[in-house]
Structures are given as structure tokens and as C-alpha cells.
Amino acid sequence: MKILYIITRADEIGGAQTHVRDMTFGLVNDRHQVELIVGEKGALVDELRAMNVTVHIVPELVREISLYKDLKSTFIVRKLIKKFSPDIVALHSSKAGIVGRLASIALNIPVIFTVHGWSFANGVNNNKRRLYIIIERLFSKITDEIITVSKQDKELAIKHNVASASQQTVIHNGVKLKSSAAHVYQDNEIVKLISVARFSDQKDHKSLLRALSLLDNRKWSLTLVGKGPKLEEMNKYAHELGISKNVIFTGERLDVDLLLAESDIFVLISNWEGFPISILEAMREGLPILASDVGGVSESVIDGKSGFLVPRGDVEAIKHRLAELINNTSLRTQLGNTANEFFIEHFSFNAMYNKTTDLYKRAIIKKKLK
């Protein structure tokens, strides 16, 4: 097969970027031909070019709405599609989904849009939600297949009449198994917490920091991995709360697996989510999970068995669960072991890869029959 991936961002390795990178590696190893269109340079571009994958950078493909740039990028992308003549156009992220579908009109190439959390997810600003619902309703009519990475996202699209059940296929994210053993549990005096999350409106670092500041026990450290527009604001907030000595801001890191291996608890406090790969990576390492009960998170984290789920924005609930985990080594060990077992059984990369490539092949056949 010839597969063309289109995604907006490349400067941060988030869930969508990880998915595209890992799928590309798998496809290339299986001797398929892959090219990528992206809006910027970054770690994703570097990793794919290292595999001799052709990457086209279209600077006009930006995340923000810009009529001029959006139209220009659509024409550029259309030319690139015609030149490569792929069997599948696979779209990731909301803006790439819009531009890619417009650019593919009347080219008779199957278009697959993977939803890494809908742009109208619960927790998004209401005015934006209404606009995004209208946009996605329109664009779903020019989409051959929609992959949702959680059952919750599929149901959300049905609820808002964005896409039918038959048009959507749920394929949970997956990550590669480790060749080494999972986490080795230690009863350290300082309990190491870690969160891997972009500093943006989607993530709720503020509630996490506030909850930590309310704990009586200060024998903890928090490593915050990631970058984004709210990084400086959260850094200042940690100082205001008097916990800055306990909080480490690392910026973007490419050795997250090593940081996870050195940690005791994984935390992801969010306003909305799709199906976070960061949680799967932490489960693979055997870490107990504390996460907001949003999006498809509850499809990977079993509350009370592999970690704890807390309501969106509930600082008291976050504080309570943090105290339990920090003060109880045996609980952390028990939850982490269960998380690792659940990951191995349900969320391996091979399962995701096989389901996705099978869908690609079915989409090609269906398009030829039309």
C-alpha cells in the first residue's frame, strides 16, 4: 500500500504524533510506502526522515483558523496528493482533518480520519463546541472511514449526529511492549510523581498543583514533562503555592520511558481527552495511574484496580487520592502490577497496527466498488 499521513504539529510528540510515528515504522518495516505532510519541523519529522520517509512541510498548515492559510494549504496538499497518488489518505488532528478532506475531494482516494479526541469533547468551551459540531457534521459526509480511539468518542459523535455508528470504527491506541521487565518498586522516602502533558487548555495542571499544595506530607516530587503556551503560567503558579522546590519542569523530552522507570506514580489531570497514549506508556512501565475521568480514560484505567479516576476539576478528590498513593507503598505496587497486566492484555501496538491496516485495506476495496 501507499499511505499518505497528514498531521498539523510535529514539534511535540503527543498522542497523535506517536500514533503516526509508530504506524509509519510498522508500515515501512512491512514494505509499504509512506509519505507525511506536516505543518512544521520538529522531532516527528526528524525521526521519520531518519527512516528515509519522505516528509513534506507545509508551513501554511497551522492549528489556528486562518482563511488565507487554510485555503493555501488545501491547494498545496491537493497537489502533493496527486503527485504521490496514495492508496489511502490518513488524517490526524482536527485541522489536518479539515484540510486533508477538502484537498481530497473528487480524487477517488479513500480518506480515513482518526479522532484523537473530538474537538467538541466535553470540557471544551461551549461556543467552540457548537461550531466544531457543525463543522464535523459537514466534513463527515466527505470521509470514507472514521477511526475513534475510544468508545466514548464514538458515542459522542453519534449523540451529536456527527457520524453514524457504521461510519466509525473504535481502535484503541497501543504501544510497543518493553523488552525489559516492568517497574521495580521501591519504598523511597521521596515519592516521585510524573505527568506527561502539554501545557494547554486541555490539561489541568492548575488543579494538580493546587491539590499537591494542600497535602500535609511534602515528601514527594513532581516531574512535569512537556511544553506549551501555559508552561510559564504554571511555573509561576507553583511558586505562588510554595511548592516550586518539589516541582521539576523538564520541557519536551524524548526519553520519557526512562523518566517513567524512575517514577512511582503517573498523573494525568485533564479537562478533556481522547484515549491518552501517555497513560498506556505508564501502564507498560507498571505505574499506578491517577487521572481525570474524561474522554476514554476509563477504558484504560480501572478505578480502584489499576489506579484512581477523579472528576474533572475536583481538587479535593485529587488531593485525597494523591495522599492515598503517596502514603501507601503496597497500594502503589498492587495498582501498578494490575495496570501492567491490563496493558499487556489489551493495548499492545501489534493489535492496534493489525486492526488499522485491515481497515485501510477494506477502505481501498470499498472505494473501488463504488
C-alpha positions in Angstrom: 0.0 0.0 0.0 0.9 3.7 -0.4 -0.2 5.7 2.6 -0.1 9.4 3.0 -0.3 10.7 6.5 -1.3 14.3 7.2 -0.9 15.9 10.6 -0.6 19.5 11.8 2.0 19.6 14.5 5.5 18.0 14.7 7.3 20.0 17.3 5.8 17.9 20.2 5.5 14.2 20.4 1.9 13.9 21.7 -0.6 11.1 21.2 -1.4 11.8 17.6 2.3 12.2 16.7 3.2 9.0 18.5 0.5 7.1 16.6 1.7 8.4 13.2 5.3 7.7 14.0 4.7 4.1 15.3 2.3 3.3 12.4 4.8 4.6 9.9 7.6 2.5 11.4 5.4 -0.6 11.2 4.3 0.1 7.7 7.8 0.8 6.4 9.1 -2.4 8.0 6.3 -4.3 6.2 7.5 -2.8 2.9 4.6 -0.4 2.4 5.3 3.1 1.0 4.6 6.0 3.4 4.8 9.8 3.0 4.0 12.5 5.5 2.6 16.0 5.2 3.1 18.2 8.3 2.8 21.9 9.1 6.2 22.4 10.8 9.6 20.9 11.5 10.2 19.0 14.7 11.0 15.7 16.4 8.4 13.8 14.4 10.0 15.0 11.1 13.5 14.1 12.3 12.5 10.6 13.4 10.7 9.8 10.1 13.4 11.2 7.9 15.9 9.1 9.8 14.0 6.2 8.3 14.2 7.7 4.8 10.5 8.5 4.9 9.6 11.5 2.6 8.2 14.4 4.7 6.6 17.4 3.1 6.5 20.5 5.3 3.6 22.9 4.5 4.0 26.0 6.8 0.5 27.2 5.9 -0.9 24.1 7.6 -1.4 25.7 11.0 -3.6 24.7 14.0 -5.3 28.1 14.3 -8.1 29.1 11.9 -6.8 31.3 9.1 -8.9 31.5 6.0 -5.9 32.5 3.8 -3.5 29.9 5.2 -6.2 27.2 5.2 -7.1 27.7 1.6 -3.5 27.9 0.5 -2.6 24.8 2.4 -5.5 22.9 0.9 -4.3 23.6 -2.7 -0.7 22.7 -1.7 -1.8 19.5 -0.1 -4.0 18.6 -3.1 -1.0 18.9 -5.4 1.0 16.7 -3.1 -1.7 14.1 -3.0 -1.9 14.0 -6.8 1.9 13.7 -7.1 2.1 10.8 -4.6 -1.1 9.1 -5.7 -1.6 7.2 -2.5 -4.0 4.3 -1.9 -5.0 5.9 1.4 -5.1 9.4 2.8 -4.9 9.1 6.6 -5.7 12.3 8.6 -4.7 13.1 12.2 -5.7 16.2 14.2 -8.7 18.4 13.6 -7.1 21.0 11.3 -5.3 18.4 9.2 -8.6 16.5 9.1 -10.4 19.5 7.5 -7.6 20.5 5.1 -7.0 16.9 4.1 -10.6 16.1 3.4 -11.1 19.3 1.3 -7.9 18.6 -0.7 -9.1 15.0 -1.4 -12.5 15.9 -2.9 -13.1 14.1 -6.2 -9.7 12.4 -6.2 -11.3 8.9 -5.7 -8.9 8.1 -2.9 -10.3 6.7 0.4 -9.9 9.2 3.2 -9.6 8.0 6.8 -9.9 10.5 9.7 -8.5 9.3 13.1 -10.1 11.1 16.0 -7.6 11.6 18.9 -10.4 13.2 20.9 -13.1 15.2 19.2 -12.7 19.0 19.0 -16.2 19.2 20.6 -15.4 16.9 23.5 -17.0 17.5 26.9 -14.9 20.2 28.7 -14.3 22.3 25.6 -15.7 25.9 25.6 -19.4 25.7 24.7 -19.2 28.2 21.9 -16.4 26.4 20.3 -18.2 23.1 20.8 -21.2 24.2 18.9 -19.0 25.5 16.0 -16.9 22.3 15.8 -20.0 20.1 15.9 -21.4 21.9 12.8 -18.0 21.6 11.0 -17.6 17.9 11.8 -21.1 17.1 10.7 -20.4 18.7 7.3 -17.0 17.1 6.8 -18.0 13.6 7.9 -20.0 13.5 4.7 -16.7 13.5 2.7 -15.0 11.0 4.9 -14.8 7.3 4.0 -13.9 6.0 7.4 -13.6 7.4 10.9 -11.4 5.8 13.5 -12.1 6.7 17.1 -9.5 5.8 19.7 -12.2 5.3 22.4 -15.7 4.0 22.6 -16.6 7.3 24.4 -15.6 9.3 21.3 -17.8 7.1 19.0 -20.8 7.6 21.3 -20.2 11.3 21.4 -20.2 11.6 17.6 -23.5 9.6 17.5 -25.1 11.7 20.2 -24.4 14.9 18.3 -25.3 13.5 14.9 -21.7 14.0 13.6 -21.2 10.4 12.3 -23.2 7.2 12.3 -22.1 4.1 14.1 -21.4 2.3 10.8 -19.1 5.0 9.7 -16.9 4.8 12.8 -14.6 2.0 14.0 -13.1 2.0 17.5 -9.4 1.1 17.6 -7.8 1.8 20.9 -4.3 3.2 20.9 -1.5 0.8 21.5 2.2 1.0 22.3 5.0 -1.4 21.9 5.9 -3.9 24.6 9.1 -3.4 26.5 12.0 -5.9 26.1 12.9 -5.3 29.7 10.9 -6.0 32.9 8.4 -3.5 34.2 8.8 -1.2 37.1 10.8 -2.2 40.2 9.0 -0.9 43.2 11.0 0.8 46.0 9.9 2.3 49.2 11.7 5.7 48.7 11.5 8.4 51.2 10.6 10.9 48.4 7.8 9.6 46.3 8.3 10.5 42.6 5.2 11.6 40.7 5.3 12.3 36.9 2.9 13.8 34.4 3.5 13.9 30.7 1.2 16.5 29.2 1.2 19.6 27.0 0.7 22.9 28.9 -2.6 23.9 27.2 -6.2 24.4 27.9 -6.8 20.7 27.5 -4.7 19.8 30.5 -5.5 20.9 34.1 -2.1 21.4 35.7 -3.6 24.1 37.9 -5.8 21.6 39.8 -3.0 19.2 40.2 -0.6 21.8 41.6 -3.3 23.1 43.9 -4.1 19.7 45.2 -0.5 19.0 45.9 -0.1 22.2 47.8 -2.9 21.1 50.2 -1.1 17.9 51.2 0.3 17.7 54.7 3.0 15.3 53.5 5.6 17.1 51.4 7.8 14.0 50.9 7.1 14.0 47.1 8.4 15.4 43.9 6.6 16.1 40.7 8.2 15.9 37.3 6.2 17.8 34.6 7.2 16.7 31.1 6.0 18.8 28.1 5.8 22.3 26.8 3.1 24.6 25.6 1.6 28.1 26.0 0.7 27.7 29.7 4.1 26.5 30.8 5.3 29.8 32.3 2.0 30.4 33.9 2.1 27.0 35.7 5.7 27.6 36.7 4.7 30.9 38.4 1.7 29.2 40.0 3.9 26.6 41.6 6.0 29.4 43.1 2.8 31.1 44.4 1.7 27.9 46.1 5.0 27.5 47.7 5.8 24.1 46.2 8.3 25.1 43.5 11.1 23.2 45.2 9.1 20.0 44.8 8.2 20.5 41.1 10.5 19.9 38.1 9.6 21.4 34.7 11.6 19.4 32.1 10.2 20.7 28.9 9.9 18.3 25.9 11.8 15.1 26.4 12.5 12.2 24.1 13.4 9.8 26.9 10.0 9.6 28.6 10.3 5.9 29.1 13.4 6.4 31.3 11.7 9.1 33.3 8.7 6.8 33.9 11.1 4.0 35.0 12.4 6.3 37.7 8.9 7.3 38.9 6.4 5.9 41.4 3.0 7.4 40.3 1.7 8.6 37.0 -0.7 11.5 37.0 -2.8 13.0 34.1 -5.3 15.7 35.2 -7.2 16.9 32.2 -10.3 18.8 31.1 -10.9 16.5 28.1 -9.1 13.6 26.5 -9.4 11.1 23.7 -7.5 7.9 24.7 -4.2 9.0 26.1 -1.1 7.2 24.9 0.8 8.6 27.9 -1.3 6.6 30.2 -0.6 3.4 28.2 3.1 4.1 28.4 2.9 4.5 32.2 0.8 1.2 32.5 3.5 -0.5 30.4 6.0 0.6 33.0 3.8 -0.7 35.8 2.9 2.6 37.4 -0.3 3.2 39.2 -2.4 5.9 37.5 -4.2 8.9 38.8 -6.3 10.5 36.1 -9.3 12.7 35.4 -12.4 10.7 34.4 -12.8 12.3 31.0 -13.0 11.0 27.4 -11.9 7.4 27.0 -9.6 7.4 30.1 -11.9 5.0 31.9 -11.4 2.5 29.1 -7.8 2.0 30.1 -7.8 2.9 33.8 -10.0 0.7 36.0 -10.9 2.8 39.0 -9.6 1.2 42.2 -7.8 -1.6 40.5 -5.2 -0.1 38.2 -5.4 3.4 39.5 -7.8 6.1 40.5 -10.2 8.2 38.4 -11.3 11.6 39.7 -14.0 14.0 38.5 -12.9 16.8 36.1 -11.5 19.8 38.2 -12.2 18.2 41.6 -9.2 19.4 43.6 -10.4 17.7 46.8 -10.7 14.3 45.1 -7.2 14.7 43.5 -5.8 15.6 46.9 -7.4 12.6 48.6 -6.2 10.1 46.0 -2.7 11.6 45.9 -2.5 11.3 49.7 -3.5 7.6 49.5 -0.9 6.8 46.8 1.9 8.8 48.3 1.5 7.3 51.8 0.9 3.6 50.8 3.7 1.8 49.1 1.9 -1.6 49.0 -1.2 0.1 47.3 1.1 1.6 44.6 2.6 -1.8 44.0 -0.7 -3.5 43.8 -2.3 -0.9 41.4 0.8 -0.8 39.3 1.0 -4.5 38.8 -2.6 -4.6 37.7 -2.1 -1.7 35.3 0.8 -3.5 33.7 -1.2 -6.8 33.3 -4.2 -4.9 31.8 -1.9 -3.1 29.4 -0.2 -6.3 28.1 -3.6 -8.0 27.6 -5.4 -5.2 25.8 -3.2 -2.4 24.5 -0.2 -3.8 22.6 1.0 -2.0 19.4 0.5 -5.1 17.3 -3.2 -5.3 18.0 -3.7 -1.6 17.0 -1.5 -1.9 14.0 -3.2 -5.0 12.6 -6.7 -3.5 13.1 -5.7 -0.3 11.5 -4.0 -1.8 8.4 -7.0 -4.2 8.0 -9.3 -1.1 7.9 -7.0 0.6 5.3 -7.3 -2.5 3.1 -11.1 -2.7 3.5 -11.4 1.1 2.7 -9.5 0.6 -0.5 -11.7 -2.2 -1.7 -14.9 -0.4 -0.8 -13.7 2.7 -2.8 -13.0 0.6 -5.9 -16.5 -0.9 -5.7 -18.3 2.5 -5.6 
